[in-house]
Amino acid sequence: MEAPVSLRNRTRQIARRLARLYPEARSPLQHENPLQLLVGTILSAQCTDARVNKITPALFARYPDAAAFASAESAELQEAIKSTGFFRNKARHIKACCQQLVECHGGQVPRSMEELVRLMGIGRKSANVILGNGFGVPGIPVDTHVGRLSRRMGLMSHKNPVKVERDLMSLVPKKVWTEFGLRLIFHGRKVCRSRRPHCGQCPLADLCPKIGVKPEHQQCSGL
């Protein structure tokens, strides 16, 4: 088992290299305010960010605030977001969430984890995305990429997202939590893929034990 100090130092080296690889660490969901980010986050479930970004300009023009979403006709909202998949559930979540915003928060998106996770359709991962990118409050959104890379790099072994979030927060400085989480996601999409990771081209190769990676994918050129 890796010593805690060694693990922390290695994680911070990983964080620094990821920062060089992905200097512009910001949510790929296009938004102009926290409400738009919240709605985009709900829409992004089981859907690509590119697809969400394709429909949101018209969507936000049609529904400019929480009150508009809260009072939207379900059938019309479903049709507007249909291409993102699971549109009935997403429309229900958006309407219910915005009704909560209107009734409990004056139509504004709250700025705390505790209040955000009480909203319909918002879990810890989404709340961290909203806090970090909408309000500048540091947090690590743990999706499948973040969990997978954390285990593959030997930063932890468990799969519980809350535990992964907690452990990562202990390994990297608070000021880079949001960026570190986003950079892991970017790296998981571009390089450290689930089935065929590009270890040979990965700048993190010498820092990664490649746990669970098949031998034929472990031929690494390092830096």
N, C-alpha and C positions, 0 to 999 in steps of 0.2 A: 504494500500500500504506500502511495506517495505521501511524503511528509507534508503537513499543512503549509509550511513556508514555501516549499518547493512548488506545490500546487498553485499557490497564490502568485508566485513569481512567474510561473509558466503561463498562467491565465492572463496575466497582465502583458506578457510578451505577445500573446495571441491577440489581445485587444489592440496593442500598438500596431501590429502588422495589419490587422483588419482596418484600422483607421487609415493607413496608407493606401490600402486597396480600395476602400469605399469612403473617401473623404466627405462626400455629400450624403450623410446619413439622415434622411428624412422620409417620412411616410410617402410611398408612391401614390397614395390616394389623394387626388386633387381636391382641395377644399379651401375655403376662404374664412371659415370660422369653426368653432368647436362643434356646432350642431351639424354642419355639413360633414365633418369628420366622423361624428357619431353615426349618422345615417350611412355613410360610405362604409364604415366598419361593419355594420350589420349586413349590408349588401355583399360584402366581400367573402362571407362564409361560403365555402365550396364554389368560389368563383374567382377568376383572375382580377387583379387590380386594373388591368387594361380594359377589361369588359365593364367594370364598374365605372371607370373614368369616361367611358364612351357614352353612358346614359345619364350621368349625374348633372352635366350642365343644363340640360332641358328639365330634368327633375327638380333641380334647385330653383330654376326660374319659375316653375309651376307652383312649387311649394316653398316659399322663401323663408318661413320661420316655423317654429314648433307648433304654433296654433294652426297653421295651414295643414301640416301633416296630421295633426290630431283630428281635424275635421274632414279630412280627405274621404271621398267615397272609396270604399274598399276595392271595388271592381276597377276603378280608374287607376288607383295606386298600383294594384296588381299588374295591370296592363303596362304601366310605365316602367316597371322594374322586371318584367317577365323574362327578359333575356339573361338575367343574372342567376336564374334557377331558384328552385324552392320559393317561388315568388309569393305564394299564399302565406306561408309562415313568416317570410320577411316583411310583407306588408302588414301583417297582424302585429309583429314586434315593433315596427316603426310607429304605427298608429298608437299602440298602447304606451310605448316609451315616451312619445311626444305628449300624450295626454298626461302622463305623470309629470313631465317637465312643466306643462302649463299649470297643472293643479298644485304641484308641490314646490316648484322652483322658479315661478314667475316666467316660465318659458325659456329659461337659461339652462345650459348644461352645468351641472355641479362640478366642483373642482376637487372632490375627495373620492378616494377609492370606496369608502363605506357607502357614500350616496350613489355612486355610479353603479355598483354591482346590485343595487336594489331596483334598477331600471330594467324593464323588460328587454330581453335580448342582449344584455351586456354582462359578460363575465369578467374575470380578472384580466385575461389577455386583452380584451377589447378596452377595458378601463385603463390599462397601462398605455395602450396606443393613444387613447384620447388625452390622458394626462400628460404624456410625454410630448406629443406633437401638437396638442391643442393649447396646453397651458404651460409647457416647459417644466413640468413636475417630473423628476426622474423616476423611471420604472422600467422593468424588463418584461416585455410581452413574450410569453412562452407559447409558441406554436409548435407544430410538428418539426419544423426545421431546427428551432432552438433546442428542443429536447433531444433530437437525434444527434446533432453536432456535439452537444455537451457530453453525451454518453460516448460517442465515437472518439472524441478528444480526451476521454478519461477524466473529465472535470467532475463527474459524479456518475453513479450507476442507476439511480432510481428513475422511475418514469412519471411519478406524480408531478404535474405541472407546478403546483404550489411549492413543493420541495425544491424543484429545479430552480424556480424563481428565487427562492430564499437563498440557496447555495450560491447562485451566480452573483447575487447582491453582496454576498460576503467576500467574493473573490476579486471584484473589480471596484474601483472608486465610484461613489454615488454619482458624481458629476457626469459620468459616461454611461450610466445604466441604459438610458434610452437608445443612445447611439450604438452601444455594444449589442443590444438585442436586435436592432435593425440590421446591423452588419452581419450577424450570424445568419439572419434570414436571407440576406442577399447572397452570402457565400454558399448557403445551402441550396439555393436555386441555381447558381451559376457554376459552382465548382464541386462542392461536397454533396453530390446528389445521393439519393437514397440507394439506388441499385447499382449505379456505375459511377462512383466518385472519380474525379480526375486527379488522383493523388500525384501523378507524375508532373502535373503543372501547378500543383498547389504550393503557394508560398509559405504555408503553415506546416508543410510535410515533416520537417525536422522537430516540430513541437508536438506532433500528434502521434499517439500510439496506434491509431487506425483500428480501434476496437470494433470487431465484427465485420471488417472489410475483407472481402475475398482476396486470396494471395495474388491473383492475376491483376488486381486493381491496386496493389500496394507498391508497384514499381515507381519509386519517387525520385525526382531529380532535385528535391529540396528547393533552395532559393535559386 
